[in-house]
Amino acid sequence: MSSNFRSDIRFIKLALELAKRHIGQTGDNPSVGCVIVKKDRIIGRGVTGQGGQPHAEMEALTNAKESCKGATMFVTLEPCSHFGKTPPCVDKIIAAQISRIVCPLIDPDPRVSGTGFEKLKGANIEVDVIPIAREWAEDVARGFISRLVKDRPFVTVKLAMSIDGKIATESGDSKWITNKFARAHSHLLRVKNDAILVGTNTFLKDNPELTARGTFERYCNPLRIFLDQHLKIFPSDAMLKNLTNSPAMIVCGINPNLNNLKIWRDSGVEILKVTSSDRGIKLTKLFENLAKKGLNSVLVEGGGTLVQSLLLARLIDELIVHRSGLILGSNGIPSVYEFEKMSQEIGVFPRMKLQSVNKYDDNIETIWKPEK
């Protein structure tokens, strides 16, 4: 491995670490990291700003400590070449006389999709795509890629459970199954996603705030999405206060309770009607609608019925399980409800592949992805 290649890997990894800082905070844009290097020294760095502006490349060029002429730019996603909310980044890169671009990922946006690289090459700027870093860059931009390629957000399910797989006692009490360190990590997950989704039972029993607290309060909160197919939940004062304190949306079916619908709408709460059946809201249609709204990622925080539906529909991209040493017994509420009308052969059930294990004091976090 040459020293130049090792250097490229080091700097693109730095750019990726920068990009990770603003995941979930950049609106419908991906979080991109950028590092400008000259004579093996970093002279500028940038990350996509909150709400998507400025772009990382513009931030890095603006913050450069000296002339960028002849420098190399390491950026985690192909620079844009179209007029959108901002002018094309490629024009500014060319004007700055950058001599080389190192970037592992073509932008899946059809407005770009290779044209950024072509324009840079047309200006005699060397473009190097390092294949080894492509998977890393795809992971950072996975929500953006999912929305553009699959027409739905990247879906992460987070479950907090006892050692025997229960998410609450028989009465519904779940505070607190996991420890303060696991709960703090849950707040980090919230700010790294564009929206957070809970099912009807969780909405009714807990009226959860679903906001990021503690050290993450300074970040933008995700859009809170509550499922209630028939709008059967009466909008109490406590619920109205909760849903109007921070951006929220209620998702219902085509024929909801009209009295409750009027109260929610008169209070300024957004209502999204989605095709439904006697088995519930069609989740594929819900996620298609959320993608059209520019949401790249959704975090699901239960409960068991919703998780079961997502598993059956094969809509889970990542499953995060926080497990404590508490034992609730067989009468506790299960993390995933019963799969009905399925063969009892083991091969037909959903199967996940373990990605990583982390320890938070006496709690364990396991991260899983569907087997392909």
N, C-alpha and C positions, 0 to 999 in steps of 0.2 A: 504494500500500500504506500503510495507516494506521499510525501509531506504535503503537497498541494491538496490532495484528496482528503487527507486527515484535517487539514485546515478548513476545507469546504464543509465537511461534516460538523466540525466544531461550531462554525458560524451559523449554519442552517439550524442546528439544534438550539442555539441562542435565540434565533428568530422565532422558532416554534415555542420556546418558553415564554417569550413576550406575547405571542398570540394567545396562549392559554390564560393569560391574566384577564382578558376581557371577554372570554366565552360567555354568552348569555347576556351581554350588555351592549351589543352592537346592532340591535334592531333586526331588520331582515338581511343585513349584510353579514358576512362571516367575519370573525375576528382574525385579523392577519397580523403577522409580525414581520418586521423589516430591520435589517442591520446593514449599514454601509461601512465598508472596510477599505482602508487605503494603506498600503505598505504594512499589512498585517496588524493595523491598529483600527479599532472601531472609532469612526468619526461622527456617526449619526445612528440613531435608533428610533423606532416608532412602532406603535400598535394602533389598530383601528380604534377610534374614539367612541365614547358612549353614544348610542343611537346610530352609529355607522359613519360618523364624520369627526375629524378628517380621516382619510385613508392612511394606512400605515406608511406607505411610500412617501406621501406628502409630509407626514409628521417627521420622518427620518431626514428627508431633504431639508426641511425647515430647521431642524435641530442640529444639522451638521456643523461641526466646529471649524471646518475649513472647506475649501473648494472640493467639490465632488468629482472634478475632472480626472478621468483615469481610474476612478474607484470601482470597486465591485459591490453590487447590491445583492444581498441575500434576502429573499422574500418568500413567504410560505405559500402564496397563491399567485397565479399569473396576474400581472398588473392589468387594470382595466383599460380598454381602448375606446370606450363609448362615452357619450355625454349622458349622465344620469343625474343624480343629486349633486354630483361634482364633475368637473372637467376630467378628461382622460388622464390617468396617471402616467401613461406611456409618454405623453407629450412633455411632461415635466421632467421625466427621467432622461429623455433625449436632450432636452434643453440644458440639463445639469451636466451633460457630457460624461455620464456614467459609461464605462467601457465594457462592463461585463455584468450579466444577470445570472444568478444561481437560484433556480426555483424548481421545486419537485412536482408541482401540480398545475395542470391546465384547469382554468376556471370552467366549471360546467354550465355557467350561464351562457345561453346561446348568443347573447349579445357580445360575448368575448370569445370563449371557446377556441383559443389558438390565435386569434387575430392580434392579441397583445404581443405575443412572441413574434409574430410575423412582422409587425410594425417595428419592433425593436431591432430585429435582424436587418430589416430594410434600412435602418439608420446605422448599420455597421456595428451594432452592439452584439457582442458574443452572448449567446444564451446557452446555459448549461442546465440540463435537467438531470438531477442525480437520482436514479431509480431507487436506490437504497432508502431514500428519505420519503418516498411517495406515500408509503403506508402511514408514516408518522404524520405527514401533512393531512392525509385523508381523515385521520382520527381527530385532529384538531378542528377540521372543517366539516365534520360528519353531519351536523344538523343542516347546514347549508346545502351540502351534497344531497342529503335525503330529500329535502324539499324540492330541489330542482330535478332530481333523477327519478324519485319514487312518487313525487307529487304528495308527499306527506312529511310531517316533522319526524325527526329521530325521537323514538319513544323509549324512555328509561323508566322502569318500575323500581321503586324503592320500598322495601318491606322491613319493618322493625318487629322482631318476633322473639318469643321465648326460646329456650333451648329445645323445646318440644314442638316448635312450629306454630305457636298461637300468637295472634296479634292483639288480643284483649281477653279479659275475663268473660265469663258467661254474661255478666251484666253490662259489658261493654267498656269497662274501665281499662285504660291502656297507659295511664300516667303513673310512673314512667317504666316502661319495659326495658329500655336501653339506658345506658349511662350518659352523663353530660357530654362526654367526648364524642360519642356516636351522634348525639343530637346536634352538636355543633357542626359536625360534618354534614348533617342533613340540611342545615341552613346554607352551607356552601353549595350543596347540590341545587338548592332553590335559585340562588343568584346566577348559577351557570346554565339555567334553562329559561326559555322565553315564556313558558307557561307551566302551571301546575294544575293537575287534574285530580278530582276526587269523585267518588260515587255518591249515590243518593243517601245511602245509610250513614256514611261518614258526615255528609252535609247535615242530615237531620239530627243525628245524635251529638255531634261535636261542634257544629257551627265553627269550623276551624279558621283561624286567621290566615294561615298558609303564607305568612310573610317571613322575610329574613330578619333575624334579630341578632343581638349581641354585636360582635365585631363586623358583621356584614350589613348593618343598618344603613351604611352610607351608599350601598349599591342599589341599583334599580330593582324593584321587586318584580317577579314574574306576573303575568296575567293569571289571575286565579279563575279556574273553570270548575263549575259545580254541575253535576249531572242531576236532572230531575225530569224524567221523561214526560210525566203528566202534570208537572208543576203542582204536585200534591202538597208540597211543603208550604205552610202558610208563612208569609213574610212578616215575622214578628219584629218588634222594635230592635231586638238584639241582632237579628239577622240583617235587617236593613242597615243598621249602623256598621256592621262588619263589612257588608258588600259595597257600601258607598265610601268607606274609608280609604280604599286602595282599588286599583283597576280590577274588575271582576266581570265574569260572564256566566250566565246560566244557560245550559244547553237542554232543550226540551224536544219532544216530538211534535208532530204536525197538529195534534188536537189536544193542547194543554188546557188546564183549568183557566178559564177566561178571567175570573175575578182576581186570582193571584197574578195572572199575567199583567193585568192593568196596574196592580199595586207595584209590582217590580218595575215596570216601565215608567210609571209616574215618578218613581224614586230615582230614575236615571240609570238603573242597572241594565246592561246590555243583555238581550235575550237572543239566542241563536236557535232557530228551529231546524231540526235535522230529521231526515227520513228515519222512521222507526217501525218496529213490528211488535208482535206480542212478546217477543224475547228481549225487547229493549231497543235503545238507540243504536242505529247502525254505525259502529265505531269507524269503519272505513270511510264513510261519508263525513263523519265529524272531522277526521284528520285531514281529509281533502279540503274541507272548508277552512280549517286552521292554516293549512299551507297557503291557501289563497289570500289569507290575511297577513302573510309574511312571517309566520311563526316557524322557526327552524327546529325547535326542540321542545318536547313536552316531558315533564316529570310527573309520574303517576304515584300518588301516595295512598293507594288502596281505595276500597277494601277488597275482601276476598271474592265477592261477586264480580267486580270490575276486572280484577286480575285474571280470574277464570275466563272471562269473555275475551280479554286481550290475548291470552294464550291460545285459545281456540281459533281466534282470527289470525294468529301468527303476526301480531302487530308489535311485539316486544323486541326491541333491538338490544336492550341491555337490562339485566336484572341485578339490582344491588340489594343484598340481604344483610341487615344488621341483626346479629343474634346475641342475646344476653344469656346469663346462667340461670335465669328465672324459669321455674317449671309451673305451668298452669293446669296441666292435666287435660283429660279428654273432653271435658265440658267447656274448655276455652274456645274462643272464636278462631277458626282456622284461617291461615294466611291465604289459602286458595280454596274456594268452594268446590263441591263435588262436580266431577265431569259427568254429565248425564248422556245417556244414549251412546256410550262409547264401548267398543269391544274391550274386554278385560285383558287382552293380550298386551304385554308390557311394551311391545314395539310401537303401538299406536299413540302412546302418551307423549306429551311434549318433553323434550330433552334439552338441557342446557350444557354448555361446555365452560368449565371453570377458567377464568382469565387471571384472577389475582386474589390474594388473601392479605388482609391488613388487620392489625390488632389495635384496638383502642382500649387500653387498660385491660379490663376483664371482659370486654365485648369483642366480637369478631365480625369483620366485614368481608363478605365474599362477593365477587363480581363475576357475573355469568353472561354469556352470549348464546343465542340459539345455535344449535348444531346445524351446519349447512347440509 
